[in-house]
């Protein structure tokens, strides 16, 4: 999910809302959401940002799942 012109803090809030949403009300099996956040920095390509988000997603899973792992707070474009 791309959130243009969104701070990493606000993107984290959006991700947390998604993580805590009542997904389990829609299905009969337990559902957990892990999120890796990344923020576009000057000189980053879209591929760079996706790679950072992917790395943070795996970090979230290694840390116990059902978490949100951000990268940086320096840019105004976030990718969730």
MDTraj code that builds the backbone (N, CA, C; nanometers):
import mdtraj as md
import numpy as np

residues = "UNK UNK UNK UNK UNK UNK UNK UNK UNK UNK UNK UNK UNK UNK UNK UNK UNK UNK UNK UNK UNK UNK UNK UNK UNK UNK UNK UNK UNK UNK UNK UNK UNK UNK UNK UNK UNK UNK UNK UNK UNK UNK UNK UNK UNK UNK UNK UNK UNK UNK UNK UNK UNK UNK UNK UNK UNK UNK UNK UNK UNK UNK UNK UNK UNK UNK UNK UNK UNK UNK UNK UNK UNK UNK UNK UNK UNK UNK UNK UNK".split()
xyz = np.array([
    [0.0852, -0.1147, 0.0000],
    [0.0000, 0.0000, 0.0000],
    [0.0911, 0.1226, 0.0000],
    [0.0704, 0.2123, -0.0899],
    [0.1479, 0.3364, -0.0945],
    [0.0651, 0.4489, -0.0340],
    [0.1284, 0.5296, 0.0474],
    [0.0625, 0.6424, 0.1118],
    [0.1435, 0.7686, 0.0821],
    [0.1258, 0.8252, -0.0385],
    [0.2023, 0.9445, -0.0760],
    [0.1773, 1.0609, 0.0203],
    [0.2818, 1.1392, 0.0399],
    [0.2741, 1.2593, 0.1242],
    [0.2261, 1.2267, 0.2654],
    [0.2670, 1.1107, 0.3158],
    [0.2294, 1.0664, 0.4501],
    [0.3558, 1.0418, 0.5296],
    [0.3608, 1.0962, 0.6493],
    [0.4782, 1.0726, 0.7347],
    [0.4807, 0.9267, 0.7779],
    [0.5976, 0.8810, 0.8183],
    [0.6099, 0.7435, 0.8650],
    [0.5259, 0.7229, 0.9913],
    [0.5131, 0.8275, 1.0725],
    [0.4292, 0.8186, 1.1925],
    [0.2835, 0.7948, 1.1586],
    [0.2325, 0.8705, 1.0624],
    [0.0933, 0.8543, 1.0203],
    [0.0737, 0.7189, 0.9520],
    [0.1706, 0.6777, 0.8701],
    [0.1617, 0.5469, 0.8042],
    [0.1588, 0.4358, 0.9084],
    [0.2352, 0.4528, 1.0156],
    [0.2359, 0.3554, 1.1234],
    [0.0989, 0.3474, 1.1906],
    [0.0343, 0.4619, 1.2069],
    [-0.0999, 0.4644, 1.2653],
    [-0.1995, 0.3913, 1.1749],
    [-0.1900, 0.4133, 1.0450],
    [-0.2782, 0.3449, 0.9483],
    [-0.2551, 0.1944, 0.9568],
    [-0.1288, 0.1541, 0.9588],
    [-0.0961, 0.0116, 0.9661],
    [-0.1480, -0.0498, 1.0959],
    [-0.1349, 0.0224, 1.2049],
    [-0.1834, -0.0281, 1.3335],
    [-0.3346, -0.0451, 1.3315],
    [-0.4064, 0.0485, 1.2702],
    [-0.5519, 0.0347, 1.2578],
    [-0.5870, -0.0905, 1.1786],
    [-0.5144, -0.1138, 1.0709],
    [-0.5381, -0.2342, 0.9914],
    [-0.5083, -0.3592, 1.0734],
    [-0.3984, -0.3557, 1.1460],
    [-0.3579, -0.4719, 1.2251],
    [-0.4615, -0.5060, 1.3319],
    [-0.5201, -0.4040, 1.3910],
    [-0.6160, -0.4248, 1.4985],
    [-0.7602, -0.4403, 1.4510],
    [-0.7820, -0.4244, 1.3218],
    [-0.9193, -0.4323, 1.2694],
    [-0.9778, -0.5704, 1.2927],
    [-1.1049, -0.5785, 1.2797],
    [-1.1764, -0.7019, 1.3099],
    [-1.1773, -0.7980, 1.1920],
    [-1.0607, -0.8292, 1.1388],
    [-1.0498, -0.9250, 1.0290],
    [-1.1049, -1.0597, 1.0728],
    [-1.0837, -1.0939, 1.1976],
    [-1.1303, -1.2241, 1.2455],
    [-1.2820, -1.2333, 1.2478],
    [-1.3519, -1.1214, 1.2411],
    [-1.4981, -1.1250, 1.2324],
    [-1.5439, -1.1755, 1.0958],
    [-1.4572, -1.1644, 0.9957],
    [-1.4932, -1.2025, 0.8599],
    [-1.4623, -1.3479, 0.8280],
    [-1.3702, -1.4063, 0.9005],
    [-1.3305, -1.5449, 0.8759],
    [-1.3302, -1.6215, 1.0080],
    [-1.3361, -1.7529, 0.9982],
    [-1.3433, -1.8340, 1.1187],
    [-1.2081, -1.8855, 1.1660],
    [-1.1008, -1.8398, 1.1031],
    [-0.9676, -1.8817, 1.1450],
    [-0.8919, -1.7606, 1.1999],
    [-0.7979, -1.7822, 1.2901],
    [-0.7204, -1.6691, 1.3428],
    [-0.6382, -1.6022, 1.2319],
    [-0.6367, -1.4707, 1.2309],
    [-0.5621, -1.3935, 1.1315],
    [-0.4737, -1.2936, 1.2045],
    [-0.3470, -1.2887, 1.1648],
    [-0.2547, -1.1899, 1.2197],
    [-0.1957, -1.1100, 1.1047],
    [-0.1638, -0.9849, 1.1298],
    [-0.1067, -0.8986, 1.0272],
    [0.0272, -0.8442, 1.0756],
    [0.1302, -0.8702, 0.9976],
    [0.2611, -0.8113, 1.0213],
    [0.2853, -0.7092, 0.9107],
    [0.3479, -0.5972, 0.9459],
    [0.3686, -0.4898, 0.8485],
    [0.5134, -0.4437, 0.8538],
    [0.5717, -0.4243, 0.7368],
    [0.7027, -0.3630, 0.7254],
    [0.6864, -0.2272, 0.6610],
    [0.7187, -0.1224, 0.7313],
    [0.7069, 0.0129, 0.6774],
    [0.8403, 0.0573, 0.6193],
    [0.8342, 0.1381, 0.5158],
    [0.9545, 0.1983, 0.4592],
    [0.9191, 0.3380, 0.4120],
    [1.0192, 0.4219, 0.4080],
    [0.9967, 0.5594, 0.3670],
    [1.0940, 0.5943, 0.2565],
    [1.0415, 0.6575, 0.1526],
    [1.1242, 0.6957, 0.0389],
    [1.2187, 0.8088, 0.0783],
    [1.3454, 0.7878, 0.0519],
    [1.4486, 0.8874, 0.0788],
    [1.4964, 0.9451, -0.0542],
    [1.5539, 1.0638, -0.0543],
    [1.6070, 1.1192, -0.1790],
    [1.7023, 1.0194, -0.2451],
    [1.6823, 0.9954, -0.3714],
    [1.7663, 0.9024, -0.4463],
    [1.7145, 0.7600, -0.4483],
    [1.6133, 0.7291, -0.3664],
    [1.5562, 0.5945, -0.3663],
    [1.4699, 0.5724, -0.4900],
    [1.4779, 0.4539, -0.5442],
    [1.3842, 0.4122, -0.6485],
    [1.2671, 0.3426, -0.5795],
    [1.1602, 0.3190, -0.6540],
    [1.0470, 0.2448, -0.5985],
    [1.0936, 0.1071, -0.5526],
    [1.1830, 0.0466, -0.6291],
    [1.2360, -0.0854, -0.5934],
    [1.3122, -0.0803, -0.4607],
    [1.3871, 0.0265, -0.4367],
    [1.4591, 0.0424, -0.3096],
    [1.3616, 0.0443, -0.1918],
    [1.2538, 0.1189, -0.2070],
    [1.1562, 0.1325, -0.0989],
    [1.0858, -0.0007, -0.0743],
    [1.0516, -0.0701, -0.1809],
    [0.9873, -0.2010, -0.1663],
    [1.0823, -0.2981, -0.0962],
    [1.2095, -0.2932, -0.1309],
    [1.3089, -0.3798, -0.0660],
    [1.3175, -0.3494, 0.0839],
    [1.3184, -0.2211, 0.1203],
    [1.3233, -0.1830, 0.2619],
    [1.1988, -0.2320, 0.3363],
    [1.0812, -0.2131, 0.2746],
    [0.9567, -0.2575, 0.3379],
    [0.9563, -0.4092, 0.3548],
    [1.0058, -0.4803, 0.2539],
    [1.0120, -0.6256, 0.2602],
    [1.1055, -0.6712, 0.3727],
    [1.2208, -0.6063, 0.3838],
    [1.3151, -0.6404, 0.4906],
    [1.2516, -0.6168, 0.6277],
    [1.1755, -0.5092, 0.6407],
    [1.1097, -0.4799, 0.7676],
    [0.9947, -0.5754, 0.7955],
    [0.9291, -0.6232, 0.6911],
    [0.8245, -0.7234, 0.7088],
    [0.8850, -0.8502, 0.7686],
    [0.9979, -0.8935, 0.7136],
    [1.0639, -1.0122, 0.7677],
    [1.1141, -0.9882, 0.9095],
    [1.1592, -0.8678, 0.9391],
    [1.2010, -0.8343, 1.0761],
    [1.0816, -0.8437, 1.1713],
    [0.9658, -0.7982, 1.1249],
    [0.8441, -0.8069, 1.2045],
    [0.8093, -0.9521, 1.2338],
    [0.8203, -1.0356, 1.1339],
    [0.7894, -1.1776, 1.1532],
    [0.8882, -1.2436, 1.2488],
    [1.0159, -1.2083, 1.2384],
    [1.1174, -1.2652, 1.3280],
    [1.0970, -1.2189, 1.4720],
    [1.0353, -1.1031, 1.4896],
    [1.0152, -1.0464, 1.6235],
    [0.8883, -1.0973, 1.6909],
    [0.8206, -1.1890, 1.6300],
    [0.7035, -1.2465, 1.6942],
    [0.5742, -1.2280, 1.6176],
    [0.5804, -1.1723, 1.5010],
    [0.4627, -1.1526, 1.4148],
    [0.3637, -1.0545, 1.4753],
    [0.2607, -1.0235, 1.3963],
    [0.1550, -0.9300, 1.4373],
    [0.2139, -0.7995, 1.4898],
    [0.3144, -0.7475, 1.4192],
    [0.3808, -0.6239, 1.4587],
    [0.3987, -0.5322, 1.3386],
    [0.4375, -0.4104, 1.3670],
    [0.4690, -0.3123, 1.2637],
    [0.6129, -0.2690, 1.2860],
    [0.6948, -0.2795, 1.1810],
    [0.8359, -0.2414, 1.1915],
    [0.8636, -0.1281, 1.0933],
    [0.8925, -0.0061, 1.1434],
    [0.9235, 0.1067, 1.0557],
    [1.0724, 0.1169, 1.0239],
    [1.1065, 0.2050, 0.9276],
    [1.2451, 0.2288, 0.8909],
    [1.2930, 0.3633, 0.9420],
    [1.2414, 0.4712, 0.8883],
    [1.2978, 0.6026, 0.9105],
    [1.1872, 0.7060, 0.9137],
    [1.2149, 0.8218, 0.9686],
    [1.1142, 0.9265, 0.9742],
    [1.1554, 1.0527, 0.9010],
    [1.2441, 1.0412, 0.8002],
    [1.2995, 1.1601, 0.7381],
    [1.2274, 1.2090, 0.6125],
    [1.1459, 1.1268, 0.5492],
    [1.0837, 1.1673, 0.4225],
    [0.9335, 1.1792, 0.4405],
    [0.8665, 1.2277, 0.3370],
    [0.7229, 1.2471, 0.3474],
    [0.6441, 1.1451, 0.2674],
    [0.7084, 1.0436, 0.2138],
    [0.6378, 0.9434, 0.1352],
    [0.6579, 0.8077, 0.2005],
    [0.5487, 0.7449, 0.2381],
    [0.5595, 0.6165, 0.3073],
    [0.4995, 0.5059, 0.2238],
    [0.5533, 0.3873, 0.2399],
    [0.5014, 0.2687, 0.1759],
    [0.4746, 0.1678, 0.2845],
    [0.3539, 0.1149, 0.2873],
    [0.3165, 0.0171, 0.3887],
    [0.2986, -0.1158, 0.3218],
])
top = md.Topology()
chain = top.add_chain()
for i, resn in enumerate(residues, 1):
    res = top.add_residue(resn, chain, resSeq=i)
    for name in ("N", "CA", "C"):
        top.add_atom(name, md.element.get_by_symbol(name[0]), res)
traj = md.Trajectory(xyz[None], top)
